[in-house]
Amino acid sequence: MILCITEKPSVGRDIANVLGATVRRDGYIEGNGYCVTWTFGHLCCLKEPHDYFPNWKLWSLSALPMIPPRFGIKLIENDSYKRQFNVISSLIEQCDEIINCGDAGQEGELIQRWVMQKAGCKKTVKRLWISSLTDDAIREGFKNLRPESDLEPLYTAGLCRAIGDWVLGMNATRLFSLRYGTNRQVLSIGRVQTPTLALIVNRQMEIENFKPTDYWELKTLYRDTLFSASGKNFDNQEKGEEVVARLKDFPFVVTDVSKKAGKEAPPRLFDLTSLQVECNKKLNLGAEETLSTIQSLYEKKVATYPRVDTTYLTDDMYGKCGGILNSLRDYQMLMTPIRGKKLRKSKKVFDNSKVTDHHAIIPTGQPLPDTLSKTERDVFNIIALRFISVFFPDCSFEQTVVNGKVDKIAFKATGKVILDPGWKMVYAADKKTDETEKEGDDDNSSILPAFNKGEEGPHSPRLVKKTTQPPKYFTEGTLLKAMETAGAMVDDEELRESLKANGIGRPSTRASIIELLYKRGYICKERKSLRATPAGIELISLIKEELLKSAKLTGIWEGRLRKIERREYDPQEFIANIKQMVAEITHSVMHDPSNRRITAVLPSEEKKEAPKKASKPRKSSSAKVKGKTDDK
């Protein structure tokens, strides 16, 4: 008997149906030589401090840092989880072979392997690796099962992530709570959540401390066209008025007229983060809501695997795209301009070197079920339009630049004419997206009248008062972008792609980090803007250790985890660096001569009572990262 272990009962039913397993049992489905069972997401977790040493249950500064001699796992305390684990454990004993059918990603690999380790599995394990849950994709996946060893680096990276988060989170939370907390408040510190909170707090402080400054721009009106002086701003109105008065005595002279053809390529396909950003802008969906919606679309077989960090497709997907486009029944009229033509194949869409485990999020080609909610249909529409747009031509335009001068001061005016909208036709009735209508780029730019080099005439110079503006508060969308690029705020798609390697958090976890900050009471939402609460602001202000709150430094750790996935970085070194980091932070906080204390009140549900102090903390030896954790 071959045992298949999935991550959810619904996925188990889909796979059982394809395999011909139809007999339902308590906690599994069997038939046709297969047995299909499932977890409920995480059934196991890393052990808690008191599971290693009883006195670690007591919160004590003298016990820090806590580093177990060997990390272990345990079942999560939940009766239904225990019952399902017993089912899985029993089936593992009976089977001849196991197929790991967990979600095809780092977290899915960790979930499944921990369960099998806890059950003492010694059987041969193969891996099902698919990007959609359509029947065809499942059949294809079972024809191309991968050996478990192929995914060892993925598991090792996930294990390093879990251990690193445990070492830093457990120790830093106790350290800061005991050293700086009041009334036994728990100050939650995390490897990703604290730098993310720091991004929000720093932006908020920048806004609140911003002092607006007035300045005046020099412009002139010539032949009903407004020209702007190049680099000629004044911080003093009187000086500007003097220049305006002087320029009235000189004619406006056209010094150059140039026309330049330009093209704008379609926006990239979606990875999870860019989809969350887009849904936040267009639908006002939170990151967590977008993730749960696209996960539902994936489980309903109409969208591909969502937890991805690439915007590319593999070359072999090109042959399937025509069928997918034809399956989008509600969009056939929209695709009339490309009907009957060879599908465009751009290197910005199809590139094997940019795809590791999964490709970008696209429709699967399956018909939409009538049961989709409005939110699901709206999110699917965003995915479908983006997929369609990449097969349209570039948007072609002509930009005219007219340069002139008055006396010795240079002026310039620009105009833009769309010659062929290309892919923008896909979004003709959908102008809200900043991905397709970039800020500051107006397709309805004024068409300039015909100017001739050397012409001159009267004009009307003037000053236009402007005021410097503070940066904008983060929304969930812009925060996700900042997390993706380790705090660097960039709009250029190529640069963003290159910065992804050192983003903080993973695409699949960033939404949960934002939700955690809400839950902890460190941030709140005002309309679409994220605001740090007094507790969040005060927590970041009392953390002087840059290692804890720097998005760039945290991004370096994330980059190393990705290298571990590719066998390019030593996992032992990663854990050693985390241990050193915690030791440095512990030493710094313990020797802080100040009497700093947090005074802001956290929400009541986060006021956890810290255990009594331990009398004699137990010293621990160094932890080691191995292929398996000690589950005893």
C-alpha positions as MATLAB code, in Angstrom:
seq = 'MILCITEKPSVGRDIANVLGATVRRDGYIEGNGYCVTWTFGHLCCLKEPHDYFPNWKLWSLSALPMIPPRFGIKLIENDSYKRQFNVISSLIEQCDEIINCGDAGQEGELIQRWVMQKAGCKKTVKRLWISSLTDDAIREGFKNLRPESDLEPLYTAGLCRAIGDWVLGMNATRLFSLRYGTNRQVLSIGRVQTPTLALIVNRQMEIENFKPTDYWELKTLYRDTLFSASGKNFDNQEKGEEVVARLKDFPFVVTDVSKKAGKEAPPRLFDLTSLQVECNKKLNLGAEETLSTIQSLYEKKVATYPRVDTTYLTDDMYGKCGGILNSLRDYQMLMTPIRGKKLRKSKKVFDNSKVTDHHAIIPTGQPLPDTLSKTERDVFNIIALRFISVFFPDCSFEQTVVNGKVDKIAFKATGKVILDPGWKMVYAADKKTDETEKEGDDDNSSILPAFNKGEEGPHSPRLVKKTTQPPKYFTEGTLLKAMETAGAMVDDEELRESLKANGIGRPSTRASIIELLYKRGYICKERKSLRATPAGIELISLIKEELLKSAKLTGIWEGRLRKIERREYDPQEFIANIKQMVAEITHSVMHDPSNRRITAVLPSEEKKEAPKKASKPRKSSSAKVKGKTDDK';
ca = [
       0.000    0.000    0.000;
       1.243    3.478   -0.921;
       0.509    6.190    1.641;
      -0.050    9.790    0.464;
       0.088   12.517    3.121;
      -1.405   15.903    2.177;
      -1.530   19.139    4.116;
      -5.313   19.551    4.158;
      -8.341   17.246    3.976;
      -9.651   19.091    0.873;
      -6.380   18.480   -0.992;
      -6.488   14.874    0.193;
      -9.923   14.439   -1.397;
      -8.714   15.907   -4.708;
      -5.702   13.584   -4.844;
      -7.719   10.544   -3.726;
     -10.209   11.206   -6.518;
      -7.455   11.236   -9.158;
      -5.842    8.082   -7.719;
      -9.124    6.194   -7.597;
      -9.204    5.925   -3.810;
     -12.909    6.144   -2.915;
     -13.430    4.351    0.406;
     -13.707    6.891    3.211;
     -12.346    5.983    6.639;
     -11.807    7.916    9.856;
      -8.992   10.313    8.955;
      -8.097    8.844    5.547;
      -9.392    7.579    2.176;
      -8.279    4.295    0.631;
      -8.593    2.315   -2.569;
      -6.782    1.223   -5.732;
      -3.607    0.431   -3.753;
      -3.414    3.907   -2.242;
      -4.227    5.381    1.128;
      -4.595    9.170    1.363;
      -4.436   10.946    4.709;
      -3.675   14.518    5.792;
      -2.410   16.895    8.428;
      -4.216   20.105    9.442;
      -1.272   22.316    8.595;
       1.228   22.191   11.451;
       0.712   19.180   13.733;
       4.169   19.571   15.260;
       6.291   22.469   16.470;
       9.672   23.005   18.081;
       9.701   22.175   21.764;
       9.223   24.974   24.270;
      11.985   25.960   26.715;
      10.554   23.953   29.638;
      10.485   20.835   27.469;
      14.288   20.901   27.540;
      14.873   21.930   31.149;
      12.059   22.387   33.719;
      13.661   25.486   35.234;
      13.513   27.235   31.841;
       9.792   27.549   32.420;
      10.669   30.281   34.909;
      11.581   33.598   33.326;
      15.000   34.661   34.570;
      17.618   37.012   33.162;
      20.345   34.778   34.550;
      19.094   31.866   32.408;
      19.619   33.787   29.167;
      20.480   33.006   26.485;
      18.652   29.674   26.340;
      20.296   27.416   23.746;
      19.156   23.773   23.843;
      21.885   21.164   23.281;
      19.757   19.707   20.473;
      16.467   21.032   19.152;
      13.468   18.756   19.225;
       9.858   18.706   18.051;
       6.599   17.846   19.755;
       2.928   17.476   18.920;
       0.901   20.626   19.332;
      -1.458   20.360   22.295;
      -4.746   19.755   20.521;
      -6.969   16.688   20.845;
      -7.989   16.592   17.155;
      -4.351   16.988   16.122;
      -3.355   14.080   18.349;
      -6.103   11.859   16.928;
      -5.070   12.641   13.351;
      -1.405   12.094   14.169;
      -2.241    8.663   15.570;
      -4.028    7.854   12.298;
      -0.995    8.952   10.287;
       1.424    7.108   12.557;
      -0.574    3.882   12.253;
      -0.754    4.161    8.453;
       2.996    4.779    8.231;
       3.596    1.491   10.034;
       1.343   -0.374    7.594;
       2.431    1.155    4.265;
       5.183    0.086    1.880;
       6.017    3.512    0.557;
       5.130    7.135    1.326;
       4.453   10.041   -1.010;
       4.825   13.459    0.593;
       1.969   15.492   -0.927;
       2.404   18.576    1.228;
       2.247   22.075   -0.231;
       5.217   22.450   -2.560;
       7.210   24.992   -0.577;
       9.549   25.411    2.375;
       6.817   25.471    5.011;
       5.022   22.509    3.451;
       8.233   20.506    3.477;
       8.803   21.300    7.143;
       5.227   20.383    8.143;
       5.353   16.967    6.502;
       8.837   15.982    7.548;
       8.240   16.871   11.183;
       5.146   14.653   11.247;
       7.019   11.746    9.658;
       9.961   12.223   12.031;
       7.674   12.286   15.046;
       6.043    9.068   13.823;
       9.473    7.441   13.525;
       9.116    6.889    9.787;
      11.753    4.635    8.218;
       9.954    4.009    4.921;
      10.994    5.221    1.462;
       9.570    8.673    0.811;
       8.956   10.325   -2.550;
       7.803   13.891   -3.178;
       4.811   15.126   -5.193;
       5.693   18.582   -6.519;
       2.935   20.416   -8.388;
       1.981   24.034   -9.090;
      -1.782   23.539   -9.397;
      -4.436   21.144   -8.151;
      -6.078   20.381  -11.494;
      -6.533   16.696  -12.251;
      -4.028   16.926  -15.103;
      -1.414   18.581  -12.886;
      -1.874   15.917  -10.196;
      -1.562   13.083  -12.748;
       1.536   14.699  -14.238;
       3.004   15.117  -10.762;
       2.525   11.438   -9.909;
       4.283   10.502  -13.144;
       7.271   12.630  -12.103;
       7.654   12.017   -8.377;
      10.882   13.392   -6.946;
      13.201   11.619   -4.508;
      13.047   13.026   -0.984;
      16.751   13.869   -1.149;
      16.051   16.501   -3.830;
      14.192   18.568   -1.238;
      16.705   18.152    1.599;
      18.134   21.689    1.209;
      14.601   23.124    1.272;
      13.880   21.304    4.513;
      17.225   22.360    5.997;
      16.470   26.020    5.189;
      13.049   25.702    6.806;
      14.587   24.068    9.872;
      17.211   26.836   10.138;
      14.463   29.434    9.862;
      12.420   27.788   12.624;
      15.440   27.385   14.921;
      16.648   30.921   14.240;
      13.227   32.349   15.019;
      13.036   30.245   18.204;
      16.483   31.282   19.461;
      15.949   34.979   18.819;
      12.251   35.166   19.662;
      12.338   33.161   22.902;
      15.462   34.839   24.244;
      14.859   38.414   23.115;
      11.222   38.417   24.231;
      12.169   37.260   27.738;
      15.200   39.561   27.813;
      13.319   42.742   26.929;
      10.220   41.841   28.937;
      12.238   41.272   32.126;
      14.644   44.158   31.590;
      12.327   46.873   30.307;
       8.747   45.707   30.848;
       6.426   46.995   33.550;
       3.542   45.224   35.281;
       4.738   41.896   33.861;
       3.987   42.927   30.308;
       5.360   40.681   27.593;
       7.361   42.639   24.982;
       7.219   40.454   21.885;
      10.431   40.523   19.845;
      10.952   38.644   16.592;
      13.527   38.272   13.846;
      11.099   39.617   11.209;
       8.327   41.316   13.192;
      10.643   43.766   14.981;
      12.371   45.140   11.835;
       8.944   45.359   10.188;
       7.600   47.338   13.145;
      10.701   49.544   12.966;
       9.918   50.350    9.314;
       6.438   51.555   10.330;
       7.653   53.490   13.377;
      10.529   55.172   11.534;
       8.214   56.258    8.720;
       5.698   57.600   11.238;
       8.376   59.533   13.134;
       9.635   60.976    9.856;
       6.129   62.189    9.045;
       5.420   63.588   12.524;
       8.768   65.395   12.692;
       8.469   66.739    9.161;
       8.496   70.513    8.861;
       6.920   71.730    5.608;
       8.838   74.350    3.690;
       7.461   76.722    1.070;
       9.288   77.191   -2.203;
       8.477   78.825   -5.520;
       8.909   77.359   -9.009;
       9.599   79.586  -11.980;
       7.341   78.979  -14.991;
       6.238   80.884  -18.045;
       3.301   80.668  -20.451;
       4.206   80.802  -24.139;
       1.627   80.118  -26.873;
      -0.792   78.614  -24.327;
       1.871   76.112  -23.214;
       3.292   76.217  -19.703;
       7.075   75.873  -19.603;
       9.053   75.120  -16.433;
      12.446   76.579  -15.634;
      15.111   73.895  -15.319;
      16.339   73.692  -11.714;
      15.149   77.190  -10.915;
      13.338   77.141   -7.577;
      13.342   79.884   -4.978;
      13.068   79.611   -1.213;
      12.378   83.325   -1.086;
       9.382   84.786   -2.917;
      10.914   88.257   -3.204;
      13.941   86.933   -5.083;
      11.672   85.051   -7.422;
       9.530   88.093   -8.107;
      12.633   90.049   -9.032;
      13.534   87.434  -11.662;
       9.949   87.386  -12.986;
       9.986   91.178  -13.380;
      13.298   91.032  -15.239;
      12.220   88.227  -17.620;
       9.193   90.190  -18.832;
      11.565   92.414  -20.799;
      12.984   89.477  -22.816;
      11.273   87.324  -25.460;
      10.833   83.559  -25.169;
      13.098   81.806  -27.702;
      12.616   78.157  -28.760;
      16.084   76.581  -28.733;
      15.273   72.975  -29.617;
      12.360   70.716  -30.548;
      12.801   66.934  -30.312;
      10.502   63.983  -30.753;
      11.356   60.574  -29.400;
       9.510   57.311  -29.854;
       9.163   55.168  -26.737;
       7.699   51.864  -25.638;
       6.392   50.568  -22.353;
       6.354   46.804  -21.797;
       3.458   45.069  -20.050;
       3.763   44.759  -16.257;
       5.219   41.537  -14.933;
       3.141   38.558  -13.920;
       2.303   38.265  -10.248;
       4.259   36.729   -7.451;
       2.464   36.609   -4.103;
       3.764   39.939   -2.806;
       2.950   41.924   -5.944;
      -0.523   40.357   -6.014;
      -1.080   41.381   -2.395;
       0.097   44.900   -3.231;
      -2.253   45.112   -6.216;
      -5.251   43.778   -4.292;
      -4.580   46.253   -1.500;
      -4.593   49.126   -3.998;
      -7.549   48.056   -6.103;
      -9.753   46.096   -3.698;
      -8.549   47.418   -0.332;
      -7.839   43.847    0.748;
      -5.387   43.203    3.555;
      -2.372   41.012    2.894;
      -3.803   38.127    4.921;
      -7.178   38.337    3.163;
      -5.511   38.300   -0.255;
      -3.444   35.268    0.717;
      -6.465   33.348    1.982;
      -8.395   34.276   -1.181;
      -5.694   33.157   -3.613;
      -5.205   30.004   -1.530;
      -8.922   29.310   -1.967;
      -8.646   29.896   -5.738;
      -5.725   27.457   -5.787;
      -7.691   24.816   -3.895;
     -10.624   25.366   -6.257;
      -8.185   24.627   -9.106;
      -8.606   27.917  -10.995;
      -5.265   29.534  -10.034;
      -1.758   28.159   -9.647;
       0.265   27.791   -6.437;
       0.222   31.132   -4.597;
       3.225   31.185   -2.245;
       5.750   32.100   -4.922;
       8.433   34.763   -5.206;
       8.984   34.772   -8.962;
       7.212   36.702  -11.710;
       8.357   34.374  -14.495;
       7.131   31.268  -16.307;
       9.295   28.422  -17.565;
       9.802   28.071  -21.304;
       7.780   24.865  -21.422;
       4.736   26.775  -20.176;
       4.596   28.761  -23.431;
       2.875   25.940  -25.282;
       0.137   25.763  -22.660;
      -0.665   29.487  -22.578;
      -2.849   29.504  -25.699;
      -5.155   26.916  -24.162;
      -5.333   28.871  -20.921;
      -6.225   32.054  -22.789;
      -8.938   30.228  -24.734;
     -10.390   28.913  -21.474;
     -11.002   32.430  -20.134;
     -14.528   32.637  -21.521;
     -15.448   35.976  -19.976;
     -12.430   37.664  -21.568;
     -12.666   36.535  -25.191;
     -13.796   39.913  -26.569;
     -10.893   41.555  -24.771;
      -8.449   39.279  -26.603;
      -9.739   40.122  -30.096;
      -6.600   42.193  -30.999;
      -4.319   39.169  -30.536;
      -6.687   36.554  -31.956;
      -5.155   34.532  -34.798;
      -1.637   35.841  -34.140;
       1.362   34.010  -32.754;
       1.529   34.526  -29.011;
       4.208   36.914  -27.888;
       7.097   35.246  -26.045;
       9.004   37.793  -23.988;
      12.130   37.131  -21.934;
      10.455   39.208  -19.228;
       7.810   36.489  -18.973;
       9.495   33.215  -19.955;
      12.876   32.545  -18.360;
      13.887   29.174  -16.918;
      16.765   30.730  -14.976;
      14.338   32.853  -12.925;
      12.127   29.941  -11.822;
      13.162   27.494   -9.114;
      10.302   25.530   -7.561;
       7.205   27.321   -8.885;
       6.316   29.783  -11.602;
       4.318   33.025  -11.358;
       0.637   33.042  -10.378;
      -1.601   32.548  -13.417;
      -4.997   31.007  -14.229;
      -4.969   27.223  -14.645;
      -7.453   27.085  -17.516;
     -10.172   25.408  -15.471;
     -13.718   26.856  -15.711;
     -14.746   29.118  -12.859;
     -17.191   27.448  -10.468;
     -20.432   29.253   -9.682;
     -19.568   29.082   -5.993;
     -16.832   31.745   -6.178;
     -17.430   34.683   -3.858;
     -17.286   38.270   -5.117;
     -13.850   38.713   -3.546;
     -12.596   35.546   -5.215;
     -13.922   36.718   -8.584;
     -12.322   40.143   -8.134;
      -8.939   38.644   -7.272;
      -9.185   36.167  -10.146;
      -9.990   39.081  -12.481;
      -6.778   40.832  -11.446;
      -4.769   37.659  -12.133;
      -6.511   37.012  -15.465;
      -6.028   40.564  -16.782;
      -2.346   40.513  -15.901;
      -1.909   37.144  -17.635;
      -3.703   38.361  -20.766;
      -1.752   41.630  -20.884;
       1.696   40.019  -21.197;
       0.752   38.653  -24.635;
      -0.206   42.076  -25.991;
       2.272   44.386  -27.755;
       4.162   47.102  -25.908;
       2.434   50.436  -25.523;
       3.968   52.784  -28.118;
       4.094   56.522  -27.636;
       5.800   59.617  -28.964;
       7.227   62.125  -26.533;
       7.896   65.697  -27.607;
      10.329   67.884  -25.697;
      10.470   71.626  -26.409;
      13.374   73.575  -24.921;
      13.474   77.332  -24.763;
      15.135   80.184  -22.943;
      14.382   83.649  -21.694;
      17.524   85.699  -21.274;
      19.890   83.056  -19.822;
      17.283   80.909  -18.062;
      16.347   77.588  -19.697;
      12.743   76.332  -19.843;
      11.230   73.026  -20.943;
       7.809   71.588  -21.792;
       6.948   67.965  -22.610;
       4.012   66.304  -24.266;
       3.151   62.667  -24.823;
       0.985   61.066  -27.478;
      -0.061   57.404  -27.341;
       0.456   55.941  -30.838;
      -0.616   52.393  -30.017;
      -1.998   51.535  -26.545;
      -0.923   47.900  -26.909;
      -1.337   46.068  -23.615;
      -3.030   49.091  -22.040;
      -6.156   48.176  -24.008;
      -6.566   45.336  -21.510;
      -6.940   47.906  -18.761;
      -8.972   50.462  -20.711;
     -11.880   50.175  -18.285;
      -9.690   49.597  -15.257;
      -7.625   52.667  -14.433;
      -7.081   52.137  -10.712;
      -3.984   49.975  -10.732;
      -0.691   51.688  -10.077;
       1.087   48.813  -11.786;
      -0.509   49.705  -15.104;
      -0.954   53.439  -14.610;
       2.286   54.483  -12.984;
       2.326   57.476  -10.722;
       3.221   60.594  -12.615;
       2.627   58.940  -15.980;
      -0.515   60.347  -17.534;
      -1.608   58.874  -20.846;
      -3.702   62.006  -21.384;
      -0.664   64.302  -21.332;
      -1.327   67.443  -23.312;
      -0.463   67.392  -26.992;
       1.886   70.291  -27.639;
       1.289   72.679  -30.537;
       3.856   72.749  -33.340;
       6.966   74.687  -32.356;
       9.879   75.649  -34.586;
      13.458   75.986  -33.469;
      14.462   79.660  -33.383;
      10.965   81.077  -33.082;
      10.395   83.672  -30.395;
       7.658   85.796  -28.933;
       6.040   87.301  -25.855;
       5.369   85.186  -22.779;
       3.994   85.488  -19.252;
       6.499   84.503  -16.519;
       5.137   83.646  -13.093;
       5.919   82.008   -9.765;
       4.042   78.915   -8.596;
       4.073   78.352   -4.845;
       4.761   74.790   -3.700;
       5.240   73.191   -0.297;
       7.471   70.230    0.491;
       5.484   67.139    1.424;
       6.243   64.450    4.008;
       6.452   60.802    2.958;
       3.181   58.883    3.047;
       2.185   56.485    5.786;
       2.615   52.852    4.894;
      -0.370   50.937    3.633;
      -0.269   47.155    3.780;
       0.631   47.226    0.087;
       3.556   49.634    0.383;
       4.743   47.875    3.548;
       4.838   44.564    1.682;
       6.964   46.241   -0.999;
       9.318   47.571    1.677;
       9.582   44.115    3.269;
      10.292   42.588   -0.129;
      13.223   44.965   -0.683;
      14.506   45.149    2.924;
      13.293   48.720    3.359;
      14.486   50.108    0.025;
      11.596   51.967   -1.578;
      11.926   51.339   -5.308;
       9.402   51.289   -8.148;
      11.716   49.985  -10.864;
      10.728   46.372  -11.540;
      14.225   45.218  -12.496;
      15.745   46.652   -9.313;
      12.969   45.208   -7.174;
      13.643   41.757   -8.642;
      17.325   42.013   -7.722;
      16.540   43.103   -4.149;
      14.152   40.209   -3.501;
      17.014   37.914   -2.514;
      17.486   39.914    0.679;
      13.904   40.851    1.467;
      12.687   40.308    5.029;
      10.346   37.399    5.596;
       9.094   35.061    2.891;
       6.184   35.838    0.568;
       4.105   33.254    2.438;
       4.834   34.721    5.890;
       4.759   38.503    5.387;
       0.985   38.713    5.722;
       1.089   36.799    9.005;
       3.817   39.125   10.308;
       1.580   42.146    9.671;
      -1.340   40.348   11.351;
       0.897   39.554   14.320;
       1.767   43.234   14.738;
      -1.964   44.037   14.808;
      -2.541   41.295   17.359;
       0.339   42.409   19.566;
      -1.139   45.895   19.656;
       1.941   47.446   18.054;
       0.151   48.802   14.975;
      -3.370   49.766   13.962;
      -5.053   50.849   10.753;
      -6.579   54.260   10.070;
      -8.454   53.907    6.808;
      -5.762   52.355    4.617;
      -2.811   53.817    6.524;
      -0.813   51.793    9.033;
      -0.021   53.612   12.264;
       2.231   52.529   15.096;
       0.555   52.576   18.502;
       2.236   54.246   21.503;
       3.339   50.771   22.615;
       4.905   50.041   19.227;
       6.678   53.400   19.106;
       7.999   53.033   22.632;
       9.197   49.478   22.050;
      11.266   50.477   19.010;
      12.623   53.546   20.826;
      13.959   51.486   23.724;
      15.652   48.926   21.448;
      19.137   50.293   20.891;
      20.518   47.095   19.359;
      20.568   47.676   15.600;
      20.789   43.918   14.970;
      17.201   43.564   16.178;
      15.474   46.259   14.200;
      17.402   46.764   10.966;
      15.510   45.601    7.872;
      18.785   45.466    5.937;
      20.498   43.240    8.479;
      17.468   40.979    8.690;
      17.439   40.870    4.904;
      20.972   39.495    4.996;
      19.764   36.594    7.165;
      16.952   35.952    4.697;
      19.410   35.951    1.825;
      21.471   33.324    3.595;
      18.415   31.146    4.113;
      17.770   31.278    0.382;
      21.393   30.295   -0.230;
      20.926   27.325    2.087;
      18.078   26.223   -0.201;
      20.555   26.265   -3.080;
      23.334   24.511   -1.091;
      25.412   27.696   -1.253;
      25.614   28.470    2.478;
      26.458   26.376    5.518;
      23.414   25.904    7.801;
      25.729   25.393   10.802;
      27.192   28.835   10.163;
      23.724   30.370    9.935;
      22.748   29.031   13.374;
      26.142   29.983   14.810;
      25.593   33.564   13.604;
      22.121   33.662   15.149;
      23.554   32.417   18.445;
      26.275   35.063   18.323;
      23.687   37.720   17.545;
      21.590   36.699   20.547;
      24.662   36.621   22.783;
      25.633   40.153   21.702;
      22.113   41.458   22.254;
      21.897   39.781   25.652;
      25.221   41.267   26.738;
      24.233   44.727   25.522;
      20.874   44.738   27.299;
      22.230   43.202   30.512;
      24.875   45.931   30.737;
      22.531   48.800   29.913;
      23.084   51.310   32.742;
      19.857   53.178   32.028;
      16.651   52.614   33.888;
      14.487   52.557   30.770;
      11.010   51.105   31.115;
       8.130   50.815   28.675;
       5.101   52.718   29.948;
       2.621   52.292   27.103;
      -0.134   49.755   27.798;
      -0.525   46.773   25.493;
      -3.941   45.200   24.796;
      -5.252   43.077   27.644;
      -4.906   39.796   25.771;
      -1.177   40.428   25.435;
      -0.610   41.041   29.148;
       0.811   37.650   29.890;
       2.089   37.134   33.385;
       5.786   36.380   33.379;
       6.670   33.358   35.518;
       8.523   33.807   38.758;
      12.261   34.153   38.666;
      14.382   31.035   38.573;
      16.837   30.554   41.391;
      19.585   28.573   39.662;
      19.467   28.637   35.888;
      20.959   25.713   34.104;
      23.767   26.292   31.653;
      23.243   24.884   28.177;
      25.611   23.706   25.516;
      25.685   24.748   21.889;
      22.828   23.703   19.603;
      23.546   21.782   16.447;
      21.629   21.757   13.197;
      21.234   18.297   11.741;
      19.082   16.767    9.053;
      16.575   15.744   11.706;
      15.498   17.201   15.025;
      15.484   15.221   18.233;
      11.798   14.421   18.832;
      12.273   12.498   22.054;
];
